[in-house]
Amino acid sequence: MTEIISQISGNIVDVVEKKVYPGTLEILGGRISRIIAENKDYPTYLIPGFIDSHVHIESSMLTPTEFARVAVIHGTVGSVCDPHEIANVIGLDGVRYMIADGASVPFKFFWGASSCVPTTPFETAGARIDADQIEVLLKMDKVKCLSEMMNFQGVLHNDPEVIAKIKLAKSYKKVIDGHAPGLRGEKLERYIHSGISTDHECFSKSEALEKIQLGMKVQIREGSAAKNFDELIPITKEHPNMCMFCSDDKHPDDLTAGHINEMVKRAIHYGIDKMDVLKIASLNPIKHYQLDVGLLQVGDPADFSVIDNFSNLNILKTFINGRLVAKNGKTLIGETRKRIVNNFNTREKRVHDFAFKNKNGKINIIEAVDGQLITNRVIEKPKVVDNYIVSDPERDILKIAVINRYKDSSPSIGFIRNFGLKRGAIGSSVAHDSHNIVSVGVNDIDICRAVNIIIKNKGGLGAVCGDTEKVLPLTIAGIMSDLSYEEVSRRYTELDKFAKELGSQLKAPFMTLSFMALLVIPEIKLSDRGLFDVSKFEFIDLFLKFN
């Protein structure tokens, strides 16, 4: 059982008033009833709890309860979550699943109404959330926003469904989150003018500054695949009121190692004023999304952490509503039983399903970018054996396949560079945003094996080579595990290590793989229906028309 405290002393860090002073918090009914300023010398500091301003819990492959158990260790007390991963698989019932699971633990989960389910009409998803269902979600107290509006083309071209969702959010006085990588100039102005208030997809300082100057708040992201902290942190020196921290997508090993606390620590070491850093990590998202999370003021919920100092930033204790939920790197939130839900309806594949006939000439190739969600488009002549195009590990041109998980159909085939595998194959049913199966490998036999172990488990991550098969089953919607965060982290770390032993030099090969079917991030991607040009927003042929 977690301990409920009535008072605690230390150097109180008041981000609202921008001051630090020794004192004692008196706590009654989970809220701060009185603050007594003192003239004492305390060795520790009481700081507001951290908020992840935009995260997809499902990307941690943990349920909300398990996410909470590990996040509190790092001083995180709340998060603004977009459940569109499970929504793409199960729809409104999936969102309800996340909200109910999160409510079973003492952590402050807030939710968004997923605006783009499916993300595009150019892929197969398991469900659809229309404007009527968006309204059902927006009526809920715990739903604080219309989640990232990825369909920026729909905004710019006044798509009736998109505009209806935006109008609903405004009518319920809920903020609207954005998703506009690389959008600039007049198109950006129109996008923001529609009412969209944030963006977590900035790749450059200039892009972030342009968005800030137009009134948009920038969420500085440091996830497992996309890492924009180093590029964007300089903007906080001049614009601390317009920034927030977020992880967006965080794999279990990275989440176990650290969360928003690592961004706070790095920002302070970079030279950003500690009060501004804490504002970005707590006050800004709390105010922007109107969250019921405390800021160490009288009457506030008692949500805070105890740290040793601002240099080491060791999280000694974390409190939520006056309840001790983590101490000295150990969670005090107990495990809960997980309910299994899923939507997985495809049969095992055969090796010849992955064969791809040559048509002569050069082909379009996806080029993965380490540490980013974007890809490049490159053109090369493929390796051909017996009139079939095959993987070419020597030139790092590997076959990639996306397989519809919701019904039986033929695999969609493309080719990709920068995965670096020299042997075997890896695969995943975590494939944003529709979560079909995606696999990359050096030959059709191993690609087929990687896909089939995922199908057998009705979801998971897999890696194969020779006689070795490794798998992390994801039995909940094919994207989350029913295991503890410690076990999921351990198994994921094993898979990550194995993928790198097969030759991949990507920092997070499975995380990068999971975004190769995301059709709203430039430049080209592969859906279960074919190769897709994001800038043109249309399918393209693998083969060039003119070679």
Number of C-alpha atoms within 10 A of each C-alpha: 9 14 12 17 18 16 15 14 21 22 23 23 23 19 21 13 9 12 11 16 18 20 22 18 24 20 23 18 13 20 22 24 18 15 19 10 14 13 8 12 11 13 12 17 23 28 25 29 29 31 29 26 29 29 21 21 29 27 25 28 30 25 26 25 28 27 21 26 25 27 27 31 28 31 33 30 29 26 26 28 27 29 26 30 26 35 29 27 29 21 23 24 14 22 23 15 19 22 19 13 18 20 15 11 19 21 25 22 23 23 27 27 31 33 27 22 24 24 23 17 9 17 21 23 24 21 20 17 19 19 19 12 15 21 18 11 22 25 15 12 9 18 21 26 28 28 28 25 25 22 18 22 16 15 21 16 10 13 13 12 13 21 17 16 25 23 14 18 23 14 11 13 12 22 21 26 24 26 21 22 20 15 17 16 11 8 14 17 17 15 22 20 13 15 17 23 21 28 27 27 23 23 21 14 16 14 18 25 19 16 24 19 11 13 16 23 27 28 27 31 30 23 23 25 26 22 19 21 19 16 15 22 21 16 19 20 13 9 16 21 16 22 28 30 30 28 27 27 22 25 24 25 19 15 21 20 13 18 25 24 24 14 22 22 18 16 21 19 14 12 12 20 15 18 19 23 26 27 25 27 26 28 24 22 27 23 11 18 17 13 19 15 25 23 24 24 19 16 16 17 23 29 31 27 28 25 22 15 13 14 11 10 17 18 23 19 23 31 29 27 25 24 20 23 29 26 19 12 16 15 20 19 21 12 13 13 10 15 11 13 16 18 18 21 12 16 15 13 19 15 13 10 14 21 16 17 13 17 14 14 13 16 21 21 26 25 22 24 17 19 19 17 24 22 21 15 16 13 15 14 15 23 16 16 11 8 12 13 20 23 22 20 20 10 12 18 26 29 27 28 28 28 25 26 28 20 13 13 15 15 21 20 23 24 25 27 23 18 26 23 27 19 19 24 29 34 32 32 32 29 26 24 26 30 32 27 31 34 29 29 33 25 20 24 17 24 28 25 25 29 31 20 24 26 23 13 16 23 32 27 29 27 30 27 21 8 5 9 18 19 22 25 27 26 21 24 26 30 27 28 25 20 19 20 25 14 14 24 23 16 19 22 16 14 23 24 14 19 29 18 13 21 15 20 15 22 14 19 24 26 26 22 25 24 25 26 28 24 27 27 23 20 20 30 28 27 29 25 18 22 25 25 20 17 12 11 16 13 17 16 13 18 19 15 9 6 11
